[in-house]
Every structure is written in structure tokens, then in C-alpha cells.
Amino acid sequence: MDLELLVHGVGGTTPEKMLDDARTVRVTGDDTAAVFRRAEDVDAEARPGDYRDRPVPEAYVWCNLTSGNASRALWLLLVPFMVVNLAHWMRPAAQDRPRTVRFYGLLVRLAGLTLTVLLVAAACEVALDLAAWQCAGTAACAARHSWLGFLSPGSGGWWSAPGRRLVLAALVPTALTGLLWYLSHRTWSAYESTRPMAVDPEPGHTSLGSPGFWYGRRLVARLRAAHTAAGLLTVAAAILAPAASFDRRTGGPAVLDTVGRLLTGALVVGAAAVVWVVCRRGRSENLLDQELDRRLVRRLPLGALALLVLVALYAGWSRPGWHSVGRLAGDATFGGLALAQGVLVIVLCVVAHDLHRRLPDRRAAMRGLGGPAVALLACALGGVISGGVAQRVSDWLDGTGTSLAGPPVLLTWQASVIPPVLVVLLGAVAWLSWRTSRLGRIERAAVDLDHRGEPEDTARTRRIARVRAMAVLTDRAPLVVTVLCAATLVLGAGALVGALATGRTPDAAADGTYALVHGTAEASQALGSWLVGLGFILFVTWGRRAYKDASARRTIGILWDVGTFWPRAAHPFAPPCYAERAVPDLTWRMDTWTRRTGGRLVISGHSQGSVLAAAAAWQLTPSVRRRVALLTYGSPLERLYGRWFPAHFGPAELGSLHREVACWHNLYRLTDPIGGPVRIPDGDGPEVDHTPLKDPLAYGRTPGHPLPAPILGHSDYQADPVFAEERERLLARLRPELPGQRPAAQPVDRAE
């Protein structure tokens, strides 16, 4: 008896569509992810004779893991954390380099920690500096915003003292930190707490087959405690710094000065403890690590919260003569974070290059530097979001543009480099457009050759050629990322140097220079501020629309399908990893069914479903894996995952999977921008990839296609007759009583 387990791809679908039957029944699972059968197949195991010549179809539906209720639209705010988490998994393949691999992971975890501090510092900048310190401390600004009136020194109220204003405003970043902790804890319980099967690790096997790969409870809990404590300590530092600075003045109160120094020392100790926790332990994959450092997980955040309360009491103490003037020390904070992130990215580049040089992979994106590039983009995205929020709030509070000092100078410099970065990016896009147009003209000849002997249709040929050329753009993504990262690194470093060297905004720093230089700086600063504000508004609008619109939530779900496949190894506040639920689900289903029935199984995955299918197959024991066949179509296994995550989906890993499963067929189209061949290395057995499927199925009108056949691209692989043929050949090879011959190797070629 055979079972065909269908796994859908990005965006999700319904079990009725997957099984091509309106009457389906959930046989196992829950409302989040479940396995369905047609109603007539529910008791198939009791009637094996009825399924002697055909498999029992099942559908695993996991779309609610990524695009379920409206609250998940809020995960847009976690995009920088998600991106930096991806950098952890993008390291080059390594052989006998465990220390270097651990050091790579450490660098990414530290970069993730700086992003948490950056986000909380941005919230402190908005609430403490712009609102409580600058606007509430300025009579004109407080008069324009009545809700700040009770904080104004002119009101004479108890909360009008600068320290107490800061303490009250600190509730905003503290609440943000608490929200991040809650989301991380809640999503772990809902998505990632499924324990995988306990299997013994196989020597030399890919890491995705390790027992603890899809269960990172201990690491996530440790990182969650450390990042929560880091956020609370950041808030405490923002309150403590101005109060301690005032107390250290000549003639200041000795008792308060002593208390301030003691609290400063405690903050330093707390920060050191956070860094130690982040550095102390990485992922443990060879064993199913079910332990939990309960004392650390509880005491570190609670200790940071207690210290924050003590700092709040200290800052709220009465200090006659203390007035809020200018801005808080945000330039040093944001400058230090930008410098630390730049150093981490540069060191990460050196480590990644060393790993790639020792075990080269010609297909690896950016020659193994994909991880550092993505880490840089995560830091840049965090900086843009921070600067955008601060700039918009400053403009909103300061209607005249003259009453407030405004946000830190560095944020203005960072906003000013956005227009040059966009110019460089537009140049790369223009070059890609020219290459795509040129490739489209070349593809016309290939289309004519594919449909030789049919009536010529110039418009139809051009459209097919254009779709093929556009599909190749996926392979050009590393070039775009390289150009964008190079421009971001150079211009970001220039912004940091300019802000620290001048202490003034770009237009003020360029005052007195050449008219062209001053005009360019002024225009770039104004345009950059406008673009940052526009981007933030669009970001919030998209999230609001996704909250109300189910189709928009599905679009966000597609982004998460790709971005949250990997476990949270570098940042605990990243969106949850759905694969830590989906992969154990599939593994348990395949293992229990084959052991219970003694039958064989085909796991059929489309798009992202093929990645889940491969990951689940790696988790099976060797005896069960030999009873499982793979059918993948529209698969990004090599084209995206193999290039960007070479340590886990590289040629050696895909080759080992091919050798260990019963058989594997892969289908793809030249018009598909996501799927492609898996390119199993020579010598690893029979060819896996079928020759590219025809798309469209018919060039012109035919008796079978009286209307123009659509160009399918990434969808509806089952509509191609070849799909049914390859599925039957795979089943024939899988059945012991029908030992079908392996198909002859067919050449595979695709435009790079």
C-alpha cells in the first residue's frame, strides 16, 4: 500500500484544492496545521485491496502557521530581527572548522543584540528625549500639545521635574520590551514547542538531520532573557545618564552622586552579564536539548527590571535647579551602536571568506558573503526604522521647526545617505533591465525553436520570451545585494564619520563650502528625511491594511514562508519558525504511517513545500528514509536555498539526500522565477531533474486548447501531463512488486 503526502507551497491553499475533492476530512492535526484526506479515503488502511494500483492521497496544510489571524500583521515590526536571524544560516559550508563556525554564530548573535538595543534606544529617543525632555521642557511646544501640559515646568506639577518626566516617559520603551518578551514567549509555545522524533545522529550527515535542529528551546530561552534584560538596561541607562551627569557637577549633592555612580556600575555589570549570556552558548543540534536554564532565564530579566526601578527612584528624586536643555546624549548612543555594527559586519566578512576559501562552492551567493551582506542590511533596516520614527515624531512635535533641537545628528546623516543609496540601486536596476531586455531577445529564438512548425505569432513569442527572461532575474539577486551592501557600507561609514567629526547636520556642515556641495547636502538631507518618513508611513499603512484585509495578510504570509523557515538562532524576537512545527509534523506522519502499515510513501512538495519535504526526510531514520520517495516541483531547493544557505543545502547535502531516499524526481519550468533544477552532482546516482516542462502547454490554438493556454510560471504544475507521467514513474520505482527502471539521464541546461 502506498501513500502520497502532498505539501503545498508559499501562500497556502485549501485541502479541497490539493486533493481535488470538495469533501475532505481532517485525519490528524489541529486548526493551525493538519493532514486531510478525501472523505472516501478515511478508512483506506482497512481496504488495502482498493488501493493496490493507486496511492492514498493526503494533504498537509500548514498555511495558518504563517498567514492566519490578523495579529500576525504586527510581525512586520520584527523584520530587522528576522533578517539578522537569516544571516546566521547563510554561512558557507565548513569542514573540520568547528571553532570558526562557532565564532561566526557568535558574531551574528552579537549583531542581533545590537539591533535590540537600537530598537529600544529609538523608543527612548522618541519618548524620553523628544517628548519628555525637549517638547515638555519647552513652553511653546508643550502649549501646542495639551496632553504634555502637566509635564511642563510652567505647570508647577509634581511630574514637571526633568527626572520624573523621564521616568514617566520610560513606560513606553519598557512596555515595548515587555511586548517583545511576551510575543517571543507566546509564539514559542504556539509554534516551536513541538518535540521532534528522537533519532540518533548519523555520522557525516547534514545538520538538518540532527535530532536537535528543529528544537531550540534552551537557546531561545537564554537569548530571550538576555535581550529582554538588554532592553530594560537600555531604558535604565537613558534615565540614569542625564540625572547622574547633573549630580556630578561641581557642588552637586554628594549622596546622589554616590548613588548615581553605584547604579552606573550596576548597569555596567548587568550589560556584561547580558553579553556573557549571548556569547556563552550557541545552538546544540546533535542532541535534543530539553534542559532549561531556569535560574538564568528568570533572574536576568527580573534583575534588570529591579535595577530599572531603582534608577527610576533615583532619577525621580527632587533636584532644585535642574532644567532640560538641548537634547539627551543620543549621538553617542547611536554612534556607538553604528560603529559596533560596522565592526561586527567587517569581522563577519573575514570569517565567512575564510570558510568559503577553504571549501569553495561556485554556486554560493556572493562567494560565501551572503550572511555578512544580509546582516548589514538588517542593521541598515533597523537604522532606517529608528531614524524614520524619530524624524517623524520630531516634525510632528515641532510644528515650527525651530523650538526643538530635534533628533540626534547621526540619524539625520543616516537619512541623508538614503538618496545616494537609491541612486546606486536604481543604476543596478537599470543595468538589470537592459540585461533582461537583451536576454528576452535571445530567448525569442529559443521559443521559436521549441515550437518549430507551428504558425508564427510574434506577440505570443515575445511574451513567452519576456517571462523566461524575467524568471532569470532571481539568479541576478546576488548582484543587486552586493551593490546595495557596498553602497550602504561606504555611505553609512561616511555618515558616521561626518556626524562625529562635525557634530552638525549635513547642510550645516556644508555651510560655507562650494555652492554645489552645500546645495547637494541640503537637498539630500531634505529628500532623505522625506523618504524615511514616507517609508515609515507606508510600513505602518501596510501593517494596518494587513490587519483588516485577509488577502494582504496572505501576502505578508508569503514573505514569512521564506523568512521564517529557519529556527531563531540569532535573535529571539524574530517571527517564529514555522518549520519547528511543520517538520516534526511531517516526520511523525511519515514514520508512524510506514511503520504501522509497512507501506511506502511519496512526499510531494511544491515550492516551499519541497523544502519542508526535504527537511522532514532528513529527520527520518535510514530504514524509513529508504521507503520514501521525493517528488518536487517548482522547488527552490538549489536555486535559492542551495545558493544562499550552502552549509545546509549545498551540493554535498542534496547529493546525500538523493542517495538516501528511495528515489527523487524534480520538475521545473524556464518561466518559473522560484523553482529550478536541484543539480545533483555527477556520480550521485541517476538524474533527478526532468528536462524543463513546456510553458505554455500549447503555443497556439489547438483542438485540445481552443483558447490560448496561459503561461503558468510557478503555479499549477499538476496541469501539465508530464506531472502525472512522472508521478506514475516514481510510484512504479517505489513499489517493490513493480521495480520500474530508473529513467535515463537527461541533460539539463538553464540560462544563468
Disulfide bonds with the S-S distance in Angstrom:
Cys135-Cys141 1.86
